Amino acid sequence: MDFSAADVSGLAAALGIGLLIGIERERRKGQGALRSAAGVRTHALLSLAGALCVLVDTRLLVVTGLVVAGLVVVSYARSGGDDPGVTGEVAMVASFLLGALAMRSPALASGLGVVVAVLLHTKRPLHRLSRDLISQRELGDLLLLAAAILVIWPLLPDRSLDPWGALNPRVIWKYVVLVMAVGAVGHVALRLVGARWGLPLAGFFSGFASSTAATAGFGQQARDTPPVRRPAASAALLSNLASLLLFVAVIGAGSPALLRSTVWALVAAVVVLLGTSAVGIWGRGSDSPPLPGDPTARAFRLSWALTFGLAITVVLFVSAWLRALFGDAGALVTAGIAALAELHASAASVAQLSASGSLALSSARWGVVGLLVASGLVKSVVAFTSGGRRFGLLVTAGLLGSVVAAALVVALTPA
């Protein structure tokens, strides 16, 4: 039988997987008569056996698999009275199957082998997470979020249902999921890191997905937990900062000339957002200690996420209808309305019109400011609606300051 380089690679991967899992199991098998049956040598041999079955004849997988199953039964019968868990026996089956997979896809098998080893090694942290750190209500929220992402989202049609191509159920559900996910990420960050740093950090990264959804999620958190109002407002402003950075990238990709003409205005907006968000992190009242985990706290509220998705649907529908009604003559008005729901799509539209010459550079500059105004307006409304008056004032102050700074620079600098 001739061996290829792929065969050698698969066998090496199988051996490595078996040794990796086996070393972890060896450290936990114990000593004496009650020690576990499978350690480093057993797992290495099981993984190699799976690989050799594929290499010689795949039909051997069935026969050898039955032998492995018999060993698993014997192992459990021997140790089940003292330890009713079956983790060690399942690990034996995993080593065998991963060894077989290594002959077909060494990279995938190796990656899964690392995952299995990590899961085996983190027994105590995982038990503590599931038993002590996550409450029953938080577990329910987590399962609801998983269902929204893994069950509902793939089942929704990925096509427009209206004549103007605006109402795509899967796209709209994305916003609902984002509101739920941002709330969950903020909740986890609050539990793990504390309010002062956890929420702003989560806010910045969530802004790359949807700053509007992030504002809604952190507003909900500020309403439910008033002591974290300032860090939550900083998180919302930092999410808008991340969105603004994407906004700059979209304009630059669509019209470099428009970006060059508005770069200082956009820099001014970035500086203001950074400054106002820093107030919530380092300002008065921001040094409150991390809040303890509250078993009654919710990671997110489904009703608010669904309401937000409905609002997005209405805005997208009206925007598409007006664009069809007025055509390119109403491009800026339509883009401004669209910015209420999706800032970056509107930025791409204005940049494209500017690059093609359909829109004068001077008008496009003010169009950029108009998009920031429209986006800031809807996020301010979302902030007041989701987080209450004080949260809304904090977020609106930062957004208003950034828009005013950008408008002043545009007014004072030539096109």
N, C-alpha and C positions, 0 to 999 in steps of 0.2 A: 504494500500500500504506500502510495506516495503522499508525503506530507507537504502541504503548502504553507506559506507564511501566515495565511489566515488561520490555519489549524493550530500552528504554534502560538499565535496570539490568543486564540480562544482558550487553549489549555493553560496558558500563563494567567489569563484573566480568571479562569475557574479556580486555579490554585490560590491566587491572591484573594479571591472572595472567600474561599473556605478558610484560609488562614486568618483573615480579618475577623470574620464572624466567630471562628474557633477561639481566637485569643480572648475575645470579649467573654465567651462562654466559659473558658478555662478559669478566668478570674472569679467566676460566680458558682462553679460547680461544687465547691466545698471540699471537705476532706473526710476520710473514713468510709464506713459502710454506707452512709446516707448520701454520699456525693453523687452528683448528676452523672448520667451515662456518657454524655457527649462533651468533649473538650476540643482542643485545637487540632489534634490528629484526626478525630472522628469527622469533624466538619470539613477539614481539608480533603479527606478521602471521599466523603459524600459528594462534594462539589466536583472532584475529579471523576467520580463515577458517572455523574450526570453528563459531563463533557464527553467521556469515552463512549457512552451509549449513543450519543448523537454522531460521534466520529465513526463508530463501527457500523451500527445499524439502529435507526431510530425506533425500530420495533422493540429493541432491548429496553427502551424507556419504560414500557409498561411492566415488564417482568421485574426490572430493578426497582421500579417505583413500588411494586407490591412488597418487595423485600424491605425497602425503606419503611413502608407503612407498618410492616410487622415489627421492625426494630422500635418504631415509635410506640406501638402498643405495649411492647415489653418494657420499654423505659418508663412509660406512665404507670403500668401495673406495679413496677418496682418502687416508684417514688411517690405515687399519687396519694398514699395514705398520709405522708408527712407534708407534702406540698401539692394541693389540688390544682395548681396552675399548670398550664400546658405550653408556656412560652418556650421552654427548652425543646420540647418535641416539635413545635411548629418551626423553630429555628432549624432543626435538622431537615425538615421538608424543604424549607426555603433554600438552604445550602445546596441541596440536590437539584432543585429546579433552576436556581441561578447558574449552577455549573453547566446545565444543559443549554440555557439561554446564551451563555458566554460563547458557545460555538457558532451561534447565529449572529449575535450582536454583542461583541465584547464591551463596547462603551456603555451600552444600556445596562447590561448585566453588572458591570462594575459600579455604575451609579446606584443601581438598586441595592447592591451589596453594601455600599456605604450607608444608604438609608436604613437598611435592616440593622446594621451594626449600631448606628446612632440610636435607633429605637430601643434596642436591647440595652444599651449603655445608660440611657436616660430614664431608667425605670422609676427611680425615686422622684425626680422632678416632674415627670408626667403624672405619677400618682398624686403628688401634692397639688399639681395644677388642676386635675380633674376632681379631686375630693375636697380641697381646702380653698383654692383661690377662685374657682369659677362657681358662682351661685347657680341655683336651679333656673332662675329667671334669665341669667346671662347665657346659660346653655341653650335655653329656648330661643333667645335672640340669635345665637350663633347658628343654630339649625335652620331658623327662618331665613337668615342671610344666605346660607348654603343652598337652600331650596330655590331662592330667588335667582341665584347665579347659575346653578348646575341643572335645575329642572325647568324653571319657567323661561329663562332667557333663551336657551336653545330651541324651545318649542315655538317661540314667537316668529312670525314671518318677517324675513329680512327684505321687505319691499314696501314701497309707498302705497298707501291706500287711498290717496286723494289725487285729483287731476293735476295738481301743481307739484307733486313729488315731495311734500313736506312731512307727511305723517307716516313715519316708518316705526312700527311698533317696537322693533328691537332697539332702535336708537333711543326712543323715548324711555323704554324700560331701563336703558343704561343709566339714565339720570336718577331713576328711582333707586337702582342698586347703588349708585355712587353716594347718595344721601345716607343710605343704610350703612355702607362700608365706611364712610368718613366718620359717622357716629361711633361705629365699632372700633375703628383705629384710635380715635380720640379717647374712647373709654379705656382701652387697653393701655394707651400711653399714660393716662392719668393714674391708673392702678400701678403701673410698673415704675415710672420715672417721677411722677408727681406733676402737679399742675403747672409749675413755673416753666419747666423745660419740655415736658412730654407733649403738651398740647401744641405749642408753637412748632415744634419739630414735625409733628404729624400734620399740622396745617400746611406747612410749606410744601411737603411732598404730595399731599392730596390736591393742592392747587394745580398741579400739572394735569390732573384728570378733569376736574371741574371745580373752579373756585366758587361758583354759585352754589353747587351742592355742598362744598366744604363750609361755606358761610351758613347754610341752613343747618348742617350737622352740628357745628360748634355753637350756633345760636341755641339749638335745642339743649345742648349740654349746659350752656350758661343759665338757661331758664330752670333746668332741673337741679343744678348745683350752683347756687349763687356765689359761693366763695371763689369759684374759678372763673368769674366773669371777665376779669382783666386778661388772664392768660388765654381764655377762649377768644376774646376780641383780637389779641395779637395773632392767634392762630388763623383767624379769618383774614386778617390783613396780610399775613405772610402767604396765605393761599392765593390771594389776589396778586401778590408780588410774583409768585411763580407763574400765574396766568399771564401777567404782563410780560414776563420774559419770553413766554411762548408767543405772545402777541408781536413782540419785536422780531422774533425769528420768522414768523409768517409774513410780515410786511417786507422784511429783507429778502425773503425767497421770491415774493411776487413782484416787488418793485424796489430794487436797490436805490434808485434815485429818490423815491419817497422816504426810504429809511434814512438816507443821508440828510434829507431836508428836515426830518423830525427827530433826529437822534438825540439832540439836546433836550427837547421837550420830553421825550420818553425817559431820559436819564433823570430829569427833574422829578418826574412822577415816581420813579424807582426810589430816589433818595427820600422823598416824603413818606412813602409807604414803609421804608426801613425805619425811619425816625419814629413814626407813630406806633409801629409795632413794638419798638424797643421800650416805649413807655409802659406797655402792659407787662413786659418781662422784668424791667428793672425799676419801674416807677413805684410810687407809694402804694402800699397794700398788695404788692406782688410777691412778697416774701413769706406768704402763708405756708405752713408745712403741708406736705403731701397729705391728701385726704385718705382715710382708711377705706378699704373696700367695703362698699355698701351692698349687702345681698339683695336689697330691694331696688337697686339702681338698674335702669334700662340702658343697654348699649345704643339703642335707637328707638324711634317710634315709627311704626309702619304707617300709621295714619298720616303723619306729616310727610313721609316720603311719597306716598301716593298722591297727596294734595300737590306737592311740588311737581310731580310728573304730569298731573293734569294741567297745571299752570304753564308748563313748558309746551304742552301740546297746543294750547290755545294760542300762545305767542307764535309758535312756528306756523300754525295755520294762517293767522292773520298776516304775518310777514310774507308768506308765499302768495297769498291772494293779492296783496297790494303790489307786489312785484309784477305779477301777471297783468294787473290792471294798468299800471303806469309805465311799465317797461323800463328802459335805461334812463329815461328822463327822471324817474323817481328813484334812481339807484341809491342815492345817499339816504333818502328817507327810509327806503326799504332796508338798507344795510343797518341803519340805526335801530329799526324795529327788530331786525334779526339779532342784533347785538344784545337785546334783552334776554335772549335764550342762548345764543352761541356767539361769543365775541370773536373767536378765531376764524370762523367761517365768514363773518362779516368783514374782518380784516383782509382775508384773502380776496374777497370780492372788490373792495376798494382798491387794494394794491393792483389787482388785475386791470381794473378800469383805468388806473393811473398809468400803468405800463403800456397799455394799448393806445393811450392818447384820448380816450373817450372822456376822461376827467382831467381837468387842468391840475397842475401840481399844487397851485395855491388852494384850490378847492379841496384837493385830496388831503392836504395838511389839516384843514379844518374838519374834514371828514374823519380823520383819525381821532381828533379831539372829541368829535361828536360820538364816535363809537365808545370812547372811554366814559363820556357822560351817560350814555344809555346803559352801559354795563354797570357803572357805579350806581345809577338810579335803581335798577332792579335789585342789585345786591343790598342796597340800603333798605329797600322795602323788605327783602327777605330777612335781613338782620333784625329789623324791628318786629317783624311777624314771628320769627322763630325764637328770638332771644329776649324780647322785651325792650322797654324804653332805654335803659342804661346801656345794655349791650348794643342796641341800635345806634345810640349816639356815639359810642366809642368807634364803631366800625365806620359810620358815616363820616365822622371827622377825618379819619385817615383817607377814605376814598375821595371826599370832597377836596381835601388838601392836595392830593395827587393830581386831580383833574384841573384845579385852579393853577397849579404850578406848570402843568403842560400847556394850558391855554395861554398863560402869560408869556412863556418862552416862544410859542408860535406867533403871538402878536408882536413880539419885540424883535424877532429875527426875520430876515428876508427869506423868501422861498428858494 
